[in-house]
Amino acid sequence: MQCRFGVPRMPRLPAFALLATASVALLRAGPATAQEQQQEERELPTVTVVAPTPLPGLDVPKDQVPANVQSATGEDIDRAHALDLAGFLSRRMNGVTVNEIQGNPFQVDINYRGFTASPLLGTPQGLSVYLDGVRLNQPFGDVVSWDLIPHSVIQSVVLMPGSNPLFGLNTLGGALSVRTKDGFTSPGTSVQLLGGSYGRVAAEFETGGSRDDGLNWYLAGNRFHEDGWRTASPSDLRQLFAKVGKRSRDTEVSLTTAYADNDLTGNGLLEQHALQRDWKSIYTLPDQTQNRSIFVNLAASHDLSDTLRFTGNAYWREIKASTLNGDVNADSLGQALYQPDAAERAALAGAGFTGFPTSGETQANTPFPRWRCIANVLTNDAPNETCNGLYNRTRIEQHNQGLAGQFSALMETAGIGHQLVLGAAYDASRVGFDQSAQFGFINPDRSITPLFGPGAFADGTQNTENPLDARVGLSSRSRTWSVYASDLIEISAATHLTLSGRYNHSSVDNVDWVTPGPAPGSLTGDHSFSRFNPAIGLTFAASEALTLYAGVNQGSRAPTAIELGCADPATPCKLPNSFAGDPPLKQVVTTTFEAGLRGNWQRAVSWNFGLFRSDNQDDLLFVSDNASGFGYFKNFGRTRRQGIEAGLAAQPARDWTVGANLSLLDATFRSAEVINGSGNSSNSSALAGAPGTDGTIAIRPGDPIPLLPRRTLKLAASWEPHAQWRFDLDMVASSGANVRGNENGLHMPDGIYYTGDGRTGGYAVFNLGADYRPRPGMKVFVQINNLFDRKYVTGGQLGANAFGPGGAFVARPFPANANGDFPLVRATFLAPGAPRTAWLGVRYTFGG
């Protein structure tokens, strides 16, 4: 039967590849001469297809999608020599920028059109990420751990823009859908070794194959280590991935397992002037994250008829994450400083300490003594005021499982073709979270030495008089079920209309282990959120070389357990280290309008130009108070992201390909708000004559959202002078942006109470790669990132600085003011980009 879409029956694509390339020349019934084949290759364009839903089903030609879809293959990632998926997206995808807030190459924030996918709790999440149809946004905070996605197993990746409701919760600005390799798409075996700057070494392998009876297998592994370019910043990755499947004429089944055991160090932000003195320095240490993950996914598809297909999966995932962070104790800043008194000296002697001062309180404002911190921990006498260090520990255990199924059908009614999708999904999770804070003191190398004793733990139990209660114990259960549908209607051969929608219902049940509810400050509570989100889009192929598109869609995000447990401005949280009571939060609703045109010229040049606007209602943002991480989640009335995207790809000569991507983004607050602004020179206290103290700032409609640059430009060129050689050069240029805490854009440093600009500067970074193939199956490659060793920053925050110009801890830099307050230096903290980094590798492939 010939349907309107020209497909006689459901296509059997290997593993239903999300990104497929089809040429009519491959469908010839009989052999052809070389001259005929060359003629067809000249006449028949490549058709790229994408899946419009997380689960594979019926692929759609990308030209029929009413949005600026971007796609890439695993080969593209390999040619870019990217360490991971996030690194590739930041260099090659239009509209994508990064914030390196954590200071680790595997823990970056990915921003797309002003929406973020981040591994850092407290970052407002707005992008959904899928792997083989399984949503990777974690139940606790919707975060995305990029280190759990091995780059070598990626077969294809598609970046779907807008608030596409078919991709479910958290799809506010876009969805990233990744498909992995199998034995059919990646036969053979390869081994790769590399080594480079800052102690970087890695070894990886992959092997795959299939039999005539349809059985196929694929196995990959990666071991990575680097010392890191900053002080005390090593990272280790251990990743394994395996897939086994069976394919018959109408049915395909596969079982995927993945394991990761990663240790990452992210030393985070650094005060601006300290960064200028030493680019590799850090603020405090340690700052360690351990991620342990097990992932299992059973996927199946079956063709019920020539025009009807069922696709489904069932998955289970366990993630255990723990952090160890050495921080400055903000409560000690501005307190009186003096040497141990007689009682404290006696406590030190009784505990066996020697070498402490033999006289006390002889001089005020002396450098902060570790001996008084130790004595006050031993005697449980206000260590929160005398110990300048904190040792924060967290543990998160997440169990996540779910299943999904969908029917895809081709049909025709009244001469009009339809491509229908109807599906449903269910996800459930259990989360356990606990944290503790331990007092200590800061050493000259900025490390924290934790202490033991009656007052050592800031948990409100062993130290009953301590106002800093950082102890948290929380368990949470969440459930989400949804149904969705889509219809791609072929109005004519040139015009296609897409109608779709999804209904989501989510419930979150929190139980507080420390303060059982109902009680003031308790995290215990039951919450539920429901919403139906629609979408409509239209594409029109004016000619073979020009397509116009437009669409409107809507997406939503329900608050997660961490946001519901950290929503009280009167009791801010130190993410991810403590929670407070939970005033109700609303789910975020985003409406996106997008329109544009795309086309090609003489099949050697392709281009695209588009406009978009995304309006958020009740946007959910984290309001930060200072550089130690305190803050709370808040529903902002309205925010907006709008802009222009333009792209160009060309092959000016047989051995040259070039490309350019330009993005202009206007991300602003659209409603007036008042938030904490202690680090901002324009806060209410500073305007009232008390600089350096806590205060609020007013956000006006039109003020820019922090950390989102207005302009980004990406250029790339590839030259293959010979079959054995390939050279790639790319550039990423970005304008600057306001840092967090400078939401009103009015911060002005005075050099005394406030230092730093409150902004990041613009930059341009070049990356160079080269491949050499001395013989079939062998490739030697070199990659140099930040070729010209440019010093640049990608993010920042305003906050209190605990260290003076010489690097020593300074708790009370100024005398008390008229109000009796001790002002502190409020500084700009920045996220430095990596300096020039080079690595050399060799890859050997056989049996493919």
VOGU-3710 file (C-alpha; in Angstrom, 3 decimals, decimal comma):
1> mqcrfgvprm> 0,000/0,000/0,000  1,370/3,400/-0,949  0,616/6,050/1,665  0,686/9,799/1,320  4,151/9,999/2,852  5,575/7,731/0,183  6,514/4,886/2,540  5,039/1,462/1,621  5,585/0,102/5,142  7,270/1,010/8,370
11> prlpafalla> 10,993/1,564/7,864  13,250/-0,810/9,757  16,002/1,573/10,805  18,840/0,070/12,857  17,876/0,653/16,496  15,468/3,261/15,120  18,354/5,686/14,755  17,254/9,171/15,691  19,402/10,703/13,005  19,383/8,882/9,681
21> tasvallrag> 20,587/9,769/6,229  18,700/8,333/3,257  19,641/8,514/-0,386  17,311/7,360/-3,128  20,328/6,033/-4,960  20,528/3,293/-2,320  17,001/2,126/-3,179  17,697/1,224/-6,819  16,266/-2,151/-7,730  19,235/-3,216/-9,796
31> pataqeqqqe> 22,895/-2,478/-10,359  23,920/0,821/-11,963  26,972/2,041/-13,744  29,440/4,327/-11,991  28,393/7,169/-14,283  24,698/6,693/-13,392  25,487/6,573/-9,678  27,525/9,767/-9,860  24,685/11,474/-11,737  22,153/10,442/-9,080
41> erelptvtvv> 24,479/11,607/-6,295  24,609/14,997/-7,973  20,837/15,198/-8,376  19,479/13,657/-5,164  19,916/15,631/-1,929  20,555/14,079/1,469  17,421/13,894/3,602  17,961/14,162/7,366  15,216/12,786/9,578  14,602/13,188/13,303
51> aptplpgldv> 12,277/11,614/15,851  9,662/14,097/17,132  9,206/12,206/20,432  11,566/10,818/23,106  10,710/7,257/22,112  11,600/6,241/18,561  8,718/5,588/16,255  8,218/7,309/12,934  11,066/9,581/11,954  10,170/12,898/10,354
61> pkdqvpanvq> 12,192/14,775/7,731  13,828/17,648/9,568  12,436/20,070/7,007  8,894/19,234/8,206  9,635/20,180/11,828  8,400/23,730/12,651  11,536/24,652/14,587  15,270/25,146/14,113  16,289/21,562/14,933  20,035/20,859/15,236
71> satgedidra> 21,552/17,408/14,970  24,919/15,701/15,035  26,346/12,191/14,855  28,840/10,327/16,976  31,313/10,796/14,143  30,933/14,572/14,513  31,735/14,314/18,228  34,744/12,108/17,465  36,085/14,542/14,866  35,844/17,387/17,385
81> haldlagfls> 37,889/15,315/19,900  35,388/16,380/22,579  35,839/14,906/26,049  32,090/14,681/26,596  28,742/15,646/25,138  28,571/18,992/26,951  31,945/20,026/25,546  30,794/19,259/22,005  27,530/21,169/22,410  29,330/24,262/23,675
91> rrmngvtvne> 31,616/24,375/20,628  29,361/23,330/17,757  25,654/23,916/18,520  24,094/27,305/17,829  22,674/29,150/20,851  24,535/26,964/23,370  26,786/28,613/25,972  28,427/27,324/29,149  28,945/28,504/32,728  31,879/26,728/34,351
101> iqgnpfqvdi> 30,625/27,486/37,862  31,929/24,202/39,294  35,362/24,551/37,700  35,383/21,001/36,334  35,190/20,065/32,616  32,518/17,419/33,344  30,332/19,658/35,545  29,494/22,614/33,324  26,144/24,360/33,009  24,772/24,109/29,470
111> nyrgftaspl> 22,606/27,089/28,482  20,449/27,038/25,363  18,319/30,039/24,477  18,690/31,182/28,076  17,536/27,872/29,624  19,884/25,596/31,521  20,776/21,947/32,077  23,218/21,768/34,979  24,644/19,250/37,463  24,571/21,913/40,200
121> lgtpqglsvy> 21,704/22,004/42,676  20,269/25,490/42,868  20,638/26,219/39,173  17,227/26,829/37,553  16,750/23,908/35,163  14,930/24,404/31,867  16,132/21,732/29,423  15,141/18,059/29,336  17,721/15,411/28,392  16,898/11,918/27,107
131> ldgvrlnqpf> 19,029/8,852/26,493  17,364/6,181/24,337  13,959/7,485/25,389  14,765/7,671/29,137  14,674/11,075/30,807  18,046/11,782/32,450  16,998/14,803/34,524  17,336/13,464/38,043  14,341/13,474/40,421  16,231/15,554/42,989
141> gdvvswdlip> 16,404/19,014/41,448  16,059/18,016/37,758  19,864/18,217/37,496  21,830/16,541/34,692  25,146/14,815/35,444  27,075/15,019/32,176  29,787/12,711/33,516  27,306/9,800/33,470  26,951/9,940/29,645  29,933/8,259/27,895
151> hsviqsvvlm> 30,707/10,261/24,752  32,033/7,285/22,804  28,676/5,428/22,820  26,673/8,239/21,210  25,271/7,385/17,799  23,357/10,621/17,315  22,122/13,671/19,180  19,293/16,051/18,368  18,682/19,426/20,000  14,949/20,148/19,735
161> pgsnplfgln> 14,231/23,837/20,473  11,270/25,402/22,201  8,751/24,224/24,785  7,872/21,028/22,920  5,270/19,343/25,162  5,952/15,877/23,737  9,228/15,769/25,672  7,469/16,177/28,992  8,409/18,056/32,141  11,275/20,541/32,217
171> tlggalsvrt> 11,131/21,130/28,454  10,957/24,909/28,818  13,604/25,986/26,322  14,473/22,759/24,545  15,094/19,025/24,676  18,264/17,076/24,015  17,700/13,546/22,721  20,620/11,101/22,520  20,658/7,712/20,799  23,362/5,160/21,538
181> kdgftspgts> 25,204/2,738/19,288  24,471/-0,947/18,783  26,058/-3,878/17,019  24,477/-3,021/13,665  25,472/0,653/13,577  28,961/0,162/15,061  30,502/-3,165/14,056  34,150/-3,870/14,731  36,545/-3,045/17,546  38,538/0,076/18,369
191> vqllggsygr> 40,994/1,013/21,106  42,069/4,563/21,919  44,777/6,003/24,180  45,525/9,667/24,868  47,690/11,830/27,085  48,169/15,530/27,499  48,384/18,644/29,627  47,865/18,683/33,391  48,300/14,952/33,796  45,447/14,041/31,437
201> vaaefetggs> 45,466/10,365/30,447  42,639/8,223/29,116  41,991/4,802/27,619  38,774/3,693/25,972  37,510/0,823/23,854  34,387/-0,192/21,991  33,412/-3,366/20,193  30,254/-4,439/18,418  28,889/-6,969/15,990  25,889/-8,923/14,784
211> rddglnwyla> 24,845/-12,306/13,414  22,619/-13,247/10,521  19,841/-14,257/12,899  19,549/-10,635/14,150  21,455/-11,013/17,400  23,735/-7,986/17,966  25,922/-6,646/20,739  27,903/-3,557/21,646  30,309/-2,925/24,532  32,314/0,195/25,439
221> gnrfhedgwr> 34,446/1,410/28,330  36,308/4,560/29,322  38,929/5,304/31,982  39,939/8,930/32,354  42,205/10,788/34,786  43,600/14,272/35,003  45,300/16,294/37,737  43,422/19,394/36,600  44,810/22,797/35,690  43,788/24,421/39,004
231> taspsdlrql> 45,319/23,700/42,391  44,198/20,386/43,911  41,637/19,581/41,209  41,993/15,940/40,067  39,188/14,036/38,359  38,638/10,360/37,587  36,028/8,781/35,315  35,218/5,070/35,090  32,449/4,271/32,611  31,102/0,999/31,182
241> fakvgkrsrd> 28,297/0,555/28,665  26,789/-2,599/27,160  23,882/-3,332/24,839  22,596/-6,623/23,498  19,657/-6,961/21,139  17,722/-9,195/18,796  16,050/-8,122/15,578  13,609/-9,934/13,352  11,495/-8,759/10,456  8,840/-7,065/12,595
251> tevslttaya> 10,296/-6,964/16,101  13,345/-5,548/17,794  14,351/-5,937/21,460  17,421/-4,539/23,225  18,751/-4,474/26,759  21,108/-1,652/27,743  23,175/-1,395/30,908  25,516/1,403/31,946  27,728/1,862/34,986  29,699/4,917/36,123
261> dndltgngll> 31,989/5,452/39,097  33,345/8,994/38,952  35,295/11,239/41,327  35,239/14,896/40,354  36,844/17,960/41,887  35,218/21,308/41,172  36,915/24,191/42,941  34,337/26,673/41,772  34,433/30,448/41,904  37,353/32,647/42,933
271> eqhalqrdwk> 37,468/36,283/44,008  38,295/38,506/41,032  41,529/40,060/42,320  42,857/36,748/43,604  42,142/35,315/40,159  44,165/38,109/38,545  47,109/37,332/40,843  47,067/33,585/40,197  44,779/32,101/37,540  45,173/28,571/38,928
281> siytlpdqtq> 44,418/29,405/42,567  41,303/28,363/44,486  39,129/29,836/47,227  38,909/26,882/49,633  39,327/23,129/49,459  38,346/20,304/49,290  35,459/20,443/46,810  34,790/16,855/45,807  31,840/15,066/44,203  31,442/11,307/43,864
291> nrsifvnlaa> 28,852/9,947/41,426  27,953/6,256/41,318  25,323/5,220/38,805  23,713/2,030/37,494  21,328/2,231/34,553  19,253/-0,541/32,923  16,874/-0,021/30,004  14,787/-2,651/28,189  13,457/-1,353/24,866  11,249/-3,039/22,290
301> shdlsdtlrf> 9,368/-2,258/19,109  6,964/-4,240/17,000  5,338/-3,555/13,644  1,700/-4,504/14,064  1,068/-3,842/10,383  2,616/-2,050/7,455  1,445/1,292/8,900  1,268/0,740/12,666  4,156/0,378/15,089  4,375/0,003/18,863
311> tgnaywreik> 7,479/1,181/20,738  8,108/0,947/24,458  10,710/0,755/27,187  11,096/0,018/30,885  14,059/1,342/32,858  15,630/1,349/36,300  18,323/3,705/37,532  20,190/4,167/40,791  22,385/7,191/41,491  24,420/7,657/44,644
321> astlngdvna> 26,119/11,030/44,955  28,149/12,433/47,814  29,961/15,730/48,251  32,707/16,964/50,545  33,162/20,729/50,564  35,487/22,848/52,635  33,918/26,298/52,993  34,298/29,557/54,846  32,033/29,812/57,897  30,084/32,965/57,062
331> dslgqalyqp> 28,900/33,303/60,679  32,491/33,931/61,811  32,917/36,932/59,539  32,710/40,213/61,415  33,070/38,654/64,874  35,491/39,746/67,576  38,970/38,256/67,227  41,293/37,607/70,120  43,558/34,961/71,521  42,323/32,191/73,876
341> daaeraalag> 41,490/33,270/77,415  42,464/31,377/80,548  39,525/28,931/80,467  40,119/28,194/76,800  43,835/27,655/77,386  42,972/25,213/80,152  40,650/23,311/77,812  43,411/23,098/75,213  45,919/21,818/77,730  43,435/19,302/79,092
351> agftgfptsg> 42,931/17,919/75,585  46,681/17,470/75,114  47,366/20,432/72,808  50,653/22,309/73,016  52,106/25,375/71,300  49,092/27,623/71,824  49,500/31,236/73,106  50,206/31,503/76,830  48,355/34,800/77,214  44,984/35,809/75,835
361> etqantpfpr> 42,906/38,796/74,896  45,958/41,065/74,815  45,309/42,414/71,339  42,040/42,821/69,487  41,638/42,082/65,803  44,692/39,846/65,580  44,786/37,289/62,752  42,161/34,681/63,462  43,659/32,089/65,832  42,998/28,443/65,224
371> wrcianvltn> 43,624/27,808/68,924  40,504/29,646/70,026  38,456/27,715/67,455  39,766/24,433/68,863  39,113/25,554/72,436  35,556/26,635/71,695  34,809/23,344/69,968  36,099/21,500/73,024  34,004/23,619/75,395  30,998/24,028/73,052
381> dapnetcngl> 31,270/27,808/73,488  29,996/29,512/70,273  32,305/27,789/67,766  30,140/29,257/65,020  31,681/32,659/65,809  35,290/31,594/66,276  35,828/28,777/63,775  36,343/30,205/60,314  35,968/26,926/58,444  33,174/24,437/57,743
391> ynrtrieqhn> 33,408/20,888/56,484  30,145/20,181/54,657  29,096/16,671/53,669  26,056/15,568/51,699  24,726/12,236/50,530  21,980/11,728/47,951  20,590/8,333/46,994  18,075/8,227/44,140  16,125/5,240/42,827  14,282/5,986/39,612
401> qglagqfsal> 12,186/3,655/37,461  9,505/3,928/34,860  7,993/2,680/31,646  6,629/4,233/28,484  4,849/3,078/25,357  3,571/4,653/22,190  1,793/3,754/18,956  2,882/5,365/15,695  0,722/5,153/12,615  0,531/6,303/9,023
411> metagighql> -2,958/6,830/7,658  -4,954/8,792/5,130  -8,384/10,447/5,526  -10,197/12,324/2,781  -7,038/12,437/0,733  -4,990/13,986/3,583  -2,021/12,114/5,045  -1,538/11,783/8,798  1,438/10,663/10,843  -0,044/9,914/14,258
421> vlgaaydasr> 1,623/9,277/17,610  -0,200/8,289/20,813  1,746/7,472/23,952  1,841/7,300/27,739  4,595/7,259/30,359  4,977/6,648/34,090  7,995/7,548/36,240  8,507/7,002/39,954  11,399/7,774/42,254  12,604/7,507/45,831
431> vgfdqsaqfg> 15,162/9,967/47,141  17,089/10,046/50,394  19,115/13,115/51,333  21,163/13,923/54,407  23,864/16,432/55,229  26,075/17,536/58,073  28,392/20,432/58,771  31,489/20,202/60,943  33,402/23,188/62,312  37,083/23,636/61,559
441> finpdrsitp> 39,731/26,189/60,683  41,296/27,413/57,460  44,942/26,520/56,813  47,384/28,736/54,895  46,855/26,610/51,746  43,064/27,286/51,968  42,276/23,725/53,047  39,895/23,121/55,960  40,877/21,054/58,982  37,721/19,635/60,603
451> lfgpgafadg> 37,552/19,364/64,380  36,046/16,876/66,805  34,535/17,627/70,170  31,266/18,556/71,890  30,678/21,569/69,628  32,214/20,270/66,420  29,016/19,537/64,539  26,677/22,308/63,434  23,673/20,035/63,737  21,633/21,506/66,564
461> tqntenplda> 22,024/18,371/68,712  25,589/18,032/69,947  25,791/21,830/69,972  22,445/22,969/71,302  23,369/26,657/71,587  24,662/26,901/68,034  22,275/28,879/65,798  23,730/27,332/62,658  21,681/24,166/62,255  22,944/22,598/59,035
471> rvglssrsrt> 21,654/19,109/59,722  19,114/17,864/57,191  17,442/14,510/56,730  14,867/14,225/53,985  13,172/11,423/52,122  10,998/12,057/49,117  8,793/10,075/46,784  7,648/11,435/43,466  5,429/10,047/40,736  4,641/11,429/37,298
481> wsvyasdlie> 2,280/9,977/34,746  1,485/11,483/31,400  -0,290/10,907/28,111  0,589/12,586/24,838  -0,458/12,686/21,205  0,744/14,205/17,957  -0,535/14,446/14,404  1,630/15,537/11,491  -0,850/16,452/8,756  0,213/16,613/5,127
491> isaathltls> -2,064/19,366/3,834  -0,185/19,263/0,533  3,141/17,991/-0,697  4,674/21,310/0,393  2,639/22,114/3,519  2,637/20,204/6,802  0,713/21,048/9,974  1,703/19,591/13,361  -0,725/19,381/16,288  0,416/17,903/19,595
501> grynhssvdn> -0,147/17,994/23,321  0,756/16,301/26,592  -0,946/16,026/29,971  1,323/15,614/33,022  0,385/14,874/36,615  3,133/14,909/39,262  3,091/14,354/43,010  5,922/14,947/45,481  5,747/13,654/49,059  8,469/14,873/51,440
511> vdwvtpgpap> 9,218/13,470/54,910  11,548/15,361/57,264  13,666/13,073/59,438  14,967/15,911/61,635  11,830/17,997/62,181  8,796/15,771/61,661  5,750/17,612/60,429  3,466/19,279/60,691  5,674/21,740/62,571  7,258/25,131/61,890
521> gsltgdhsfs> 10,269/24,670/59,636  9,444/21,063/58,812  10,084/19,835/55,286  7,260/17,312/55,517  4,524/17,959/52,972  2,532/16,544/50,077  2,407/18,424/46,786  0,779/17,732/43,428  0,873/19,486/40,051  -1,124/18,895/36,861
531> rfnpaigltf> -1,190/20,558/33,471  -2,003/20,030/29,793  0,430/21,670/27,345  -0,441/22,065/23,630  1,584/22,857/20,497  0,873/23,802/16,901  3,315/24,313/14,035  3,342/24,763/10,275  6,009/24,269/7,603  5,802/25,342/3,969
541> aasealtlya> 8,325/24,296/1,329  8,182/27,250/-1,065  10,676/25,461/-3,301  13,274/22,724/-3,105  15,699/25,352/-1,798  13,486/27,252/0,670  11,259/26,251/3,615  9,340/28,539/5,947  8,158/27,481/9,404  6,299/28,844/12,429
551> gvnqgsrapt> 5,001/27,370/15,647  3,663/27,997/19,135  4,162/25,500/21,952  3,926/25,281/25,702  5,871/23,382/28,358  5,952/23,254/32,153  8,122/22,228/35,065  6,906/21,136/38,477  8,995/22,029/41,553  11,105/19,167/42,859
561> aielgcadpa> 11,801/18,082/46,432  14,837/20,325/46,819  12,977/23,424/45,663  9,930/22,674/47,816  12,299/22,232/50,764  14,237/25,448/50,177  11,686/28,173/49,529  11,675/30,315/52,670  13,523/33,659/52,312  13,571/33,983/56,125
571> tpcklpnsfa> 15,635/30,786/56,387  17,871/30,550/53,319  19,574/27,306/52,354  23,209/26,602/51,698  22,901/24,422/48,638  23,291/21,576/48,520  23,953/21,543/52,230  20,726/22,527/53,990  17,013/23,035/53,633  14,428/25,167/55,355
581> gdpplkqvvt> 10,640/25,195/55,624  8,724/25,022/52,382  6,209/27,725/51,455  4,205/26,577/48,421  5,743/27,001/44,979  3,968/27,061/41,639  4,991/25,122/38,553  6,696/27,049/35,778  4,769/27,444/32,500  6,620/28,514/29,346
591> ttfeaglrgn> 5,058/29,558/26,060  7,362/29,712/23,044  6,760/31,262/19,644  9,215/30,478/16,861  9,365/31,358/13,168  12,031/31,252/10,507  13,230/30,027/7,171  15,923/27,669/6,000  17,216/26,464/2,695  20,144/25,660/0,474
601> wqravswnfg> 21,871/27,123/-2,531  23,211/24,840/-5,257  23,364/22,091/-2,616  26,804/23,328/-1,534  25,449/25,920/0,904  22,796/25,484/3,583  21,516/28,246/5,823  18,880/29,080/8,413  17,465/32,201/10,032  14,915/32,274/12,837
611> lfrsdnqddl> 13,262/34,281/15,598  12,010/32,987/18,942  10,361/34,249/22,107  9,807/32,226/25,305  7,682/33,734/28,085  7,838/32,126/31,525  5,024/32,455/34,023  6,011/31,836/37,668  9,607/31,205/36,669  11,443/29,294/39,389
621> lfvsdnasgf> 14,844/30,817/40,198  17,364/30,482/43,001  17,982/33,804/44,758  21,556/33,796/46,037  22,592/35,771/49,103  26,390/35,518/49,142  29,385/33,591/47,850  28,929/30,826/50,418  25,859/29,628/48,549  23,008/30,713/50,841
631> gyfknfgrtr> 19,721/31,518/49,154  16,231/30,269/48,454  13,970/29,282/45,575  11,382/31,799/44,489  8,650/32,062/41,872  9,309/35,177/39,808  6,226/36,620/38,181  7,411/36,620/34,572  10,660/36,288/32,647  11,369/36,294/28,927
641> rqgieaglaa> 13,994/34,880/26,566  13,857/36,084/22,984  16,346/36,307/20,195  17,637/35,582/16,726  19,519/32,538/15,431  21,323/32,348/12,113  23,483/29,575/10,673  25,491/28,856/7,560  27,309/25,736/6,324  29,142/25,531/3,027
651> qpardwtvga> 31,599/23,470/1,031  33,454/26,049/-1,081  35,842/23,397/-2,378  36,020/19,636/-2,346  38,530/19,581/0,511  37,040/22,484/2,522  33,931/22,814/4,691  33,115/25,925/6,704  30,321/26,941/9,040  29,096/29,845/11,146
661> nlslldatfr> 26,439/30,193/13,843  25,265/33,494/15,336  22,933/33,833/18,312  21,479/37,065/19,747  19,706/36,577/23,083  17,668/39,035/25,128  16,893/37,375/28,483  15,110/39,672/30,917  12,901/39,845/33,987  9,421/41,070/33,030
671> saevingsgn> 8,008/41,780/36,484  9,232/43,808/39,458  10,811/41,837/42,311  12,736/42,522/45,535  15,483/40,035/46,433  18,528/39,718/48,679  21,439/41,807/47,419  24,049/41,895/50,186  26,923/41,801/47,686  25,502/44,571/45,508
681> ssnssalaga> 26,661/48,164/46,090  23,158/49,416/45,256  21,393/47,450/47,988  19,066/49,165/50,449  21,569/49,161/53,326  24,341/50,684/51,242  21,997/53,421/49,986  21,041/54,096/53,616  24,687/54,731/54,550  25,680/51,268/55,812
691> pgtdgtiair> 27,875/49,791/53,040  29,111/46,244/53,335  26,058/45,059/55,249  23,023/43,031/54,249  20,292/44,622/52,140  17,892/44,084/49,277  17,830/45,158/45,654  14,871/45,871/43,402  14,603/44,173/40,013  12,838/46,214/37,352
701> pgdpipllpr> 11,066/44,856/34,275  13,660/44,734/31,512  16,662/43,993/33,751  18,812/41,193/32,242  18,884/37,698/33,727  22,433/36,982/35,003  24,975/34,660/33,360  23,351/34,754/29,921  25,479/36,530/27,259  23,603/38,549/24,664
711> rtlklaaswe> 25,789/37,577/21,686  27,585/34,385/20,729  29,365/33,577/17,494  30,761/30,186/16,501  32,948/29,620/13,451  34,351/26,327/12,185  36,509/25,253/9,246  37,705/21,833/8,151  40,425/21,118/5,587  41,242/17,684/4,181
721> phaqwrfdld> 44,174/18,193/1,828  44,735/14,447/1,563  42,917/11,254/2,489  45,387/10,812/5,345  45,125/14,328/6,821  42,368/16,431/8,327  42,586/19,784/10,143  39,797/21,434/12,119  39,742/24,965/13,521  36,825/26,415/15,458
731> mvassganvr> 36,167/29,580/17,418  33,681/30,368/20,181  33,135/34,067/20,911  30,804/35,408/23,579  29,862/38,766/25,031  29,866/39,393/28,771  26,973/39,163/31,238  25,982/40,254/34,734  26,888/37,865/37,536  24,410/36,528/40,075
741> gnenglhmpd> 23,681/39,138/42,717  23,788/41,901/40,113  20,321/41,214/38,745  19,513/44,934/38,673  22,755/45,741/36,815  23,522/48,668/39,166  26,518/47,291/41,066  29,462/49,739/41,075  32,671/48,837/42,952  34,145/51,465/45,282
751> giyytgdgrt> 37,374/49,564/45,976  36,738/49,591/49,742  33,494/47,899/50,678  32,741/46,549/47,193  35,300/45,171/44,764  34,986/43,709/41,295  32,872/44,723/38,330  29,844/42,497/38,864  30,122/41,367/35,245  31,995/38,892/33,123
761> ggyavfnlga> 33,896/40,139/30,091  33,577/39,068/26,486  36,018/36,592/24,981  36,942/34,580/21,917  38,554/31,134/22,233  40,085/29,151/19,350  40,472/25,357/19,229  42,645/23,416/16,771  42,551/19,718/15,942  44,381/17,465/13,492
771> dyrprpgmkv> 43,965/13,837/12,389  46,557/11,721/10,630  45,807/8,258/9,249  49,131/6,548/8,403  47,339/3,369/7,325  43,807/1,942/7,286  42,404/1,450/10,761  44,869/3,731/12,536  44,396/7,378/13,452  46,765/9,694/15,316
781> fvqinnlfdr> 45,199/12,909/16,522  46,098/16,051/18,439  43,770/18,611/19,977  44,644/22,050/21,360  41,877/23,898/23,164  42,207/27,615/23,875  44,943/27,788/21,265  46,066/31,339/22,141  45,862/30,781/25,918  43,171/33,408/26,422
791> kyvtggqlga> 42,210/34,207/30,024  38,435/34,362/30,181  35,564/33,738/32,599  32,141/32,197/31,991  30,146/33,059/35,112  30,236/34,608/38,549  28,511/35,792/41,689  28,668/38,660/44,185  29,452/37,767/47,788  31,423/38,353/50,960
801> nafgpggafv> 35,198/37,916/50,673  36,890/36,287/53,650  40,457/36,914/52,483  42,472/40,111/52,315  44,730/41,384/49,511  47,592/39,222/50,720  45,474/36,093/50,819  45,143/35,822/54,623  41,802/35,324/56,342  40,328/38,693/57,392
811> arpfpanang> 37,257/38,498/59,593  36,833/42,154/60,573  38,442/44,451/57,998  36,678/47,634/59,209  35,679/49,126/62,600  32,051/49,092/63,653  29,875/51,674/61,929  27,277/53,936/63,527  24,801/51,072/63,635  27,249/48,804/65,435
821> dfplvratfl> 27,671/46,611/62,336  31,013/45,302/61,139  31,081/45,847/57,358  32,619/43,147/55,186  34,288/43,364/51,821  31,786/42,289/49,162  33,564/40,998/46,084  32,934/39,655/42,594  33,638/35,937/42,351  34,322/34,535/38,875
831> apgaprtawl> 34,472/31,129/37,148  37,774/30,987/35,225  38,008/29,193/31,890  40,693/26,593/31,256  44,045/27,793/29,870  45,607/26,271/26,764  45,251/22,505/26,998  46,679/19,992/24,524  46,471/16,237/24,200  47,743/13,601/21,789
841> gvrytfgg> 46,031/10,316/21,052  46,042/7,236/18,891  43,070/5,128/17,833  43,196/1,724/16,190  40,129/0,135/14,594  39,832/-3,369/13,169  37,189/-5,836/12,145  34,601/-3,241/11,147
//
